[in-house]
Amino acid sequence: MSRHLQKILFLFVGLIFLSACNEPIAIPSVSWCSTQPCLEFFGITISQPSSSILVYVLAVYGLYVGFNYFKNRAANKSKLYWSISLVLGGLGALAAGTSFQAFGYEIKCAGKEFCDATSIYEIVYNILTVWSASFLFLAVRTSLLRKASLKMLDISLFLFGIAFTVLTIIAFRQHIYFLVSFEFLLLCISPVYLGTFIITGLRFAKSKDEEVKKYLYAWLILITTLLTYYLYLSMGLTELLWEKGIWFSANDVLHLGMMGWLFYLSNGLMGVVEDNKSLK
């Protein structure tokens, strides 16, 4: 791994760790809408309305791209795994948007003195995201690795998904916020995404294949999106813009970046995805 890549990785993990170390502040229900944009609609409080629209659009788009991978899979296991990953990611985005944005007040605050730190919707999002990342890795290794390299990876990913699911459910029931936070989720899936990047990089270094290069572009878009999200978050730009009446948050940066990633997966990558010839 190059020194520049190591520095980027350490910076990314450091930002996540610092964010995760902050315990959630108990927010009085009456203060929920004083810290973020809200809109009353037929007696229902909609939190972050513009962000809610973006995340639901992202979710539907993810499901659409996942369906296209499934429709065009032919006999390719890699496209099947891509479709499962994208569908799980789309469903996860629906759950996240429901609790983090649109109906956050109704789910976590309504009828309570203090808002809950999290909800079952966010737990579902975390679990679906981990399984989505695992199937993404399966898709990439099916395309780029030889059959002899697959068995232990499959077993490891399955055990990882099960362990995370069980840990998350226990942490939610025991109110251990750190273990159900978005930051902890990123800490857990970062090695999976890093693994896909390393596999792709090594394969390209060996083959100089232009089709493999397209995978590198996909990871570059994804990594850039996550780094931009954390940079925007760490600079406090969300609160600054909200104070000026501009409803654009760090989550919007993430959602727009993920839409760009999905667009590339649909229009730039899908045509070159196929199983490694050693699997046929």
N, C-alpha and C positions, 0 to 999 in steps of 0.2 A: 504494500500500500504506500503510495507516495506521501511525502511530508505534507503537501498541500491538502490532500484528502484527509489525512489524520487531523490536521488543524480544524478543518470544516466539521468533521465528525465530533471532535471534542467540544467545539463551540456549540454544536447542535444539542449534544447530550447535556452540556452544562446549562444551557438555557432551559431545557426541560426540567432538570433537577432543581434549579432555583425556583421555577414556577411551582413545582410539585411540593416543595417544602413549606409553602404558604398554606396554613390551615384555613378552611373557609370561614368567612365571617358570617355570623348569624344575622340575616337581613330581616328586619320587621316587615310584615306583609304590607303595611301602609307605605313603606319606603321603596317597594319594588319598582314602581314606575317613576320614581324620582332619580333612579340610577340608569335608566335605559328608556328608549322610546316605547310608548304604549298607545294603543288605539282601542277605543270601546266600539264593539260591533255587536248589535243586538244583545246587549247586556253581557257580552263575553269580552274579557280583556285580552287583546292580542299583543304579545310582546314582540318588539323589533319587527314590525310588519314588513319592511322592505327586505330585511335579512331572511325572514320566513319565506317570502316568495322565492328568493334566490336558492335557498336550500331545498325547497320542494322541487324547483325546476331541475336542480342538480340531481336529486333523487330519481326523478322520472327519466332524465337523460341517461343516467347510469343504467337503469332498467332497460331502456331502449337499446343502448349499445350492447348490453349483455345479451339481449334477445337476438340482436344481429349476429353476434359471435356464435350463438347456439344455432341459428338458422343456417349459417354458412360453415358449420363445423365439418360436414362430410364425415370422414372416418378419423379426423384428427382429435386425439385426446386433449392436446394442448388448447385448442379452441373451446372444447367443452369446459376445461378448467377455467379458462378466461371468462366464459359466460357465467359460471357459478360464482366466481369471484366478484364480477361486476353486479350481478343480481343481489348477492349478499350485501355488497357495498351500497347499492341503491336503497335496499330495505333499511340498512343501518342509517343512512342519511334521512330517511323518512322519520325514523324513531328519534334521531338527534334533533331534527328541526322541530319536532312536536314538543320536546321538553326543553331544549336549550333556548329555542326562540318562540315560535308561535303561541303555544299554550303553556309556557313556563309558569306564568302566574296562576293559571287555573289548576295546574297539576301540583305545584309545589307550595303555593301560598294561600289560595282561597280557603277561607274559613279557619285559618291558623294565625296565631300571634306572630310566629316567626316562620319564614320560608324554609322548606327542606333544602338540604345541601345538594341532593341529587334525587333521582326518581328511577323507577323500574324501566322507563323508556331509555334512559341514559345507560343503564346496565345492558339492556338489549343491544344498544348501539355499540358498546365496547366489545361485547362478545361477537356480534356479527362482523365487526371490523377486523378482529383477529382472525376469524375464519376466512374472511375475504382475502386478507394478506397471505394466509397460508395457501389458499387455492391459486393465488397469483404466482406464488413461488413454484407451486406444482406445475403451473402452465409453462413457466420459463424453463424449469429444469427438463420438462418433457421435450421442449424444443431444442435446448442447447447442450444437454448432457447425455452421455451414453447410458444404455440400460444398466450396466454394471454399477453405476453410481447412484441408482434411484432408491433401492429398497430401504436403506437406513435413513435416507432423507424423508421418505414417506412416513416411516414409523416415528421419527423425531417430530415432524410437523403435527402428526395426529396427537401425540402425547402432549405437545406444547399447547394445542388448542384445547384439549380436555383439561389440562392443569389450569390454564388461564380461566376457563369457564367456571370451574369449581371454585378457584380462589376468588373470582369476582363475586359470585353468589354469596360465599361466606362473608366476604368483606362488606357487601351491601347489608346483609342481615346483622352484622356486628358493628355497623356504622364506622368502618375504617375508611375515611374519605380518601386518603392517599392512594389506596389500592383500587379505587373506582374512579379516579380522576382521569381527565383527558391526557394529562401529562404522563401519568403512569402507563396509560395505553400506548402512547408514543414510544416510551422507553422499551416496552415489550415488543412492539412490532418493528422498531428501528433495525434490529439485527436481521429480521426477515427481509426487509427492503434492501438493507446493505448487502445481504447474501445474493439477492438478484442482481445487484449492481456489479458485485465482484465476479459472479459467474459470467455475466455478459461481457465485462471488461476483459477477462482472461480469454474468453472465446474469441473476441474480436482481435486481441493482441496476437493470437495464434493464427487466425484465418484471414484477417483483414476483409472479412465478408461484408459487403455493403448492406445486406439484409440484417445482419447482426448489429450493424451500426444504428439501425432504426430503433432497436431496443434501447441502445444507449441514449438516444434522443428522448425516449419515453421516460427513462429514469432521471434525466437531466431536468425535464419539465417538472417531475414530481418533487425532486429535491429542491429545486428553485422555489416551488410553491410553498413548501413547508418552511424553508428558511425565511422567505418573505413574510409569511404569516407570523413567525416568531419575532422577526425584527419589528414589524408593525405593532405587535402586541407589547414588546418590551419598551417601545418608545412612547407608549400611552396615547397613540394617535386616535384610538377609538373614542376615549372620553373627551379628548380635545375637540373632535369634530361634533360629537353629540351635543356638547355645550353650545356649539354654534348652530345647532339645528340641522346638521348634516348627518343623515342616518347611514353612515358607512363604517363598518366595524372590521376588526381583524378577521372575524368569521367570514365576512364578505370577500376579503382577500383570498382566504382559503377556498371558498366556494367557486369563485371565478377562476382561480388557478386550476382547480379540479375539473371544471368544465373544459378548460383548454386541454387538459390531459386526456379527458374522455374523447374530445374531438380528434386529438392525434391518434388515440388508440383505434378509433373508428375509421379514420381516413388515411392514416400514415402507416399503421402497424398491422392491421388485420389482414391485409393482403399478403404479408410475408410470414404469418404465423403458421407453422406446420410442425409435425412431430419429427424428432431426430430420426434419420434414416435407419439407425441401428435398432429402432423400436418396431420397424415394419417387417 
